[in-house]
């Protein structure tokens, strides 16, 4: 049973310390007990914890302003989660598309957008959809990283393409330069919107503010969540010039979206992400860890199929089910996750040190050696 968190570690009631390389699905990006986040939560809690969205609130204004300054997007809509941000983005696309007579929205095969009805329609894998169909109509899917399939499916009727630039739940698959480039070329040709799902990959996880920054592109809409609230429920939709006038007062809302305590925590998170040192650590330690994982792949070709990812969003694709490796790593007091049956997913805190990263690689070496023999 977990009693508390300290930095990059979770501590049980028995006093055992576990290095957390999963961080609550990427939420606790600054680790546990971050002083600035805790201070922001305490200060705002003493003022007020919740107000109606009928009132202008300083924490919301400050966080939205911080996001606008950091990203260059002109509009921010705050939500309680990534899934809620995706639902809001779908509504934004639908309302925008009515102006132009467009209707089809495309997600990606192997992607994951959430478990509410709209987000589930964007999520192609049947194991998530089973039992809930029929889902939201006029939503289909393109084969991820398949340029030919993309060209076959999008046309003048396409309203938007939703894309995870790195698929998280789908197994840490990175969108290829050619695929991303073709999406944006076709967007110009047909006039559809590009929506970037940066819920897991955004806000510094890859070593850049957004995963799409590696491609030098500018999506029309961006959804963010997970690390932004410092552990509290918070998400956001960012919008650019093509959609900035679509949502007017009252057309979309959420009672708890942009909770003032969560927004205060979010501003403290962004302050630290934007000072440069945190993302530099993500790049440095991420490069170190990726190199160590590549070494393991060369050493154990009968165990490891491939290493994928960027920064501190890494996956080791195994030639077997990964749940046994997760259990063995837990015995060594390191917490990792298995997704898509065979992929070890690593989402450690941005404060991970090279020494801690080396301990992860050493533990994996032991586990892989035991499998290999």
RAWO-V853620 format. One record per residue. N is the residue number from 1. OMEGA is omega in whole degrees, 0 to 359 (NA if undefined). Layout:
n=N omega=OMEGA
n=N omega=OMEGA
//
This chain:
n=1 omega=182
n=2 omega=177
n=3 omega=184
n=4 omega=174
n=5 omega=179
n=6 omega=180
n=7 omega=180
n=8 omega=189
n=9 omega=166
n=10 omega=184
n=11 omega=181
n=12 omega=177
n=13 omega=177
n=14 omega=178
n=15 omega=178
n=16 omega=182
n=17 omega=180
n=18 omega=174
n=19 omega=188
n=20 omega=178
n=21 omega=179
n=22 omega=172
n=23 omega=178
n=24 omega=183
n=25 omega=176
n=26 omega=184
n=27 omega=187
n=28 omega=188
n=29 omega=179
n=30 omega=180
n=31 omega=183
n=32 omega=176
n=33 omega=178
n=34 omega=187
n=35 omega=182
n=36 omega=179
n=37 omega=179
n=38 omega=180
n=39 omega=179
n=40 omega=178
n=41 omega=182
n=42 omega=182
n=43 omega=181
n=44 omega=180
n=45 omega=179
n=46 omega=179
n=47 omega=173
n=48 omega=183
n=49 omega=181
n=50 omega=170
n=51 omega=173
n=52 omega=177
n=53 omega=171
n=54 omega=185
n=55 omega=173
n=56 omega=185
n=57 omega=184
n=58 omega=181
n=59 omega=178
n=60 omega=181
n=61 omega=181
n=62 omega=180
n=63 omega=179
n=64 omega=178
n=65 omega=178
n=66 omega=179
n=67 omega=179
n=68 omega=180
n=69 omega=184
n=70 omega=189
n=71 omega=184
n=72 omega=175
n=73 omega=189
n=74 omega=182
n=75 omega=177
n=76 omega=171
n=77 omega=186
n=78 omega=181
n=79 omega=179
n=80 omega=186
n=81 omega=175
n=82 omega=179
n=83 omega=179
n=84 omega=176
n=85 omega=178
n=86 omega=178
n=87 omega=178
n=88 omega=178
n=89 omega=176
n=90 omega=177
n=91 omega=179
n=92 omega=178
n=93 omega=181
n=94 omega=183
n=95 omega=178
n=96 omega=187
n=97 omega=180
n=98 omega=180
n=99 omega=189
n=100 omega=179
n=101 omega=179
n=102 omega=182
n=103 omega=188
n=104 omega=176
n=105 omega=181
n=106 omega=164
n=107 omega=183
n=108 omega=171
n=109 omega=177
n=110 omega=181
n=111 omega=177
n=112 omega=182
n=113 omega=181
n=114 omega=189
n=115 omega=171
n=116 omega=195
n=117 omega=178
n=118 omega=179
n=119 omega=179
n=120 omega=176
n=121 omega=176
n=122 omega=182
n=123 omega=190
n=124 omega=190
n=125 omega=188
n=126 omega=183
n=127 omega=177
n=128 omega=186
n=129 omega=188
n=130 omega=178
n=131 omega=184
n=132 omega=181
n=133 omega=7
n=134 omega=180
n=135 omega=181
n=136 omega=183
n=137 omega=177
n=138 omega=172
n=139 omega=180
n=140 omega=189
n=141 omega=175
n=142 omega=174
n=143 omega=182
n=144 omega=178
n=145 omega=179
n=146 omega=184
n=147 omega=181
n=148 omega=179
n=149 omega=176
n=150 omega=181
n=151 omega=180
n=152 omega=193
n=153 omega=183
n=154 omega=181
n=155 omega=183
n=156 omega=180
n=157 omega=183
n=158 omega=178
n=159 omega=183
n=160 omega=170
n=161 omega=176
n=162 omega=185
n=163 omega=163
n=164 omega=180
n=165 omega=164
n=166 omega=178
n=167 omega=181
n=168 omega=180
n=169 omega=181
n=170 omega=175
n=171 omega=178
n=172 omega=174
n=173 omega=182
n=174 omega=177
n=175 omega=182
n=176 omega=179
n=177 omega=182
n=178 omega=180
n=179 omega=179
n=180 omega=180
n=181 omega=180
n=182 omega=176
n=183 omega=183
n=184 omega=175
n=185 omega=180
n=186 omega=175
n=187 omega=177
n=188 omega=182
n=189 omega=187
n=190 omega=176
n=191 omega=178
n=192 omega=179
n=193 omega=172
n=194 omega=181
n=195 omega=180
n=196 omega=173
n=197 omega=181
n=198 omega=185
n=199 omega=179
n=200 omega=187
n=201 omega=187
n=202 omega=176
n=203 omega=171
n=204 omega=185
n=205 omega=182
n=206 omega=186
n=207 omega=169
n=208 omega=184
n=209 omega=175
n=210 omega=176
n=211 omega=180
n=212 omega=177
n=213 omega=176
n=214 omega=183
n=215 omega=180
n=216 omega=181
n=217 omega=183
n=218 omega=177
n=219 omega=180
n=220 omega=182
n=221 omega=178
n=222 omega=172
n=223 omega=178
n=224 omega=176
n=225 omega=184
n=226 omega=187
n=227 omega=193
n=228 omega=183
n=229 omega=180
n=230 omega=182
n=231 omega=177
n=232 omega=184
n=233 omega=182
n=234 omega=174
n=235 omega=180
n=236 omega=168
n=237 omega=174
n=238 omega=181
n=239 omega=179
n=240 omega=189
n=241 omega=185
n=242 omega=184
n=243 omega=190
n=244 omega=180
n=245 omega=186
n=246 omega=178
n=247 omega=173
n=248 omega=186
n=249 omega=174
n=250 omega=183
n=251 omega=176
n=252 omega=182
n=253 omega=178
n=254 omega=186
n=255 omega=186
n=256 omega=180
n=257 omega=182
n=258 omega=176
n=259 omega=186
n=260 omega=178
n=261 omega=178
n=262 omega=179
n=263 omega=177
n=264 omega=176
n=265 omega=180
n=266 omega=177
n=267 omega=178
n=268 omega=177
n=269 omega=182
n=270 omega=178
n=271 omega=182
n=272 omega=179
n=273 omega=187
n=274 omega=180
n=275 omega=174
n=276 omega=186
n=277 omega=183
n=278 omega=181
n=279 omega=174
n=280 omega=176
n=281 omega=177
n=282 omega=180
n=283 omega=184
n=284 omega=182
n=285 omega=177
n=286 omega=177
n=287 omega=179
n=288 omega=183
n=289 omega=178
n=290 omega=178
n=291 omega=179
n=292 omega=179
n=293 omega=177
n=294 omega=176
n=295 omega=177
n=296 omega=179
n=297 omega=178
n=298 omega=183
n=299 omega=185
n=300 omega=181
n=301 omega=177
n=302 omega=181
n=303 omega=188
n=304 omega=176
n=305 omega=188
n=306 omega=172
n=307 omega=183
n=308 omega=172
n=309 omega=179
n=310 omega=177
n=311 omega=177
n=312 omega=170
n=313 omega=189
n=314 omega=177
n=315 omega=172
n=316 omega=180
n=317 omega=184
n=318 omega=176
n=319 omega=182
n=320 omega=174
n=321 omega=186
n=322 omega=185
n=323 omega=178
n=324 omega=178
n=325 omega=177
n=326 omega=180
n=327 omega=179
n=328 omega=177
n=329 omega=178
n=330 omega=176
n=331 omega=178
n=332 omega=176
n=333 omega=173
n=334 omega=184
n=335 omega=174
n=336 omega=184
n=337 omega=173
n=338 omega=177
n=339 omega=181
n=340 omega=175
n=341 omega=189
n=342 omega=188
n=343 omega=172
n=344 omega=183
n=345 omega=181
n=346 omega=176
n=347 omega=184
n=348 omega=177
n=349 omega=181
n=350 omega=181
n=351 omega=179
n=352 omega=178
n=353 omega=177
n=354 omega=178
n=355 omega=178
n=356 omega=177
n=357 omega=179
n=358 omega=179
n=359 omega=176
n=360 omega=180
n=361 omega=180
n=362 omega=178
n=363 omega=177
n=364 omega=178
n=365 omega=178
n=366 omega=183
n=367 omega=180
n=368 omega=179
n=369 omega=180
n=370 omega=177
n=371 omega=185
n=372 omega=182
n=373 omega=NA
//
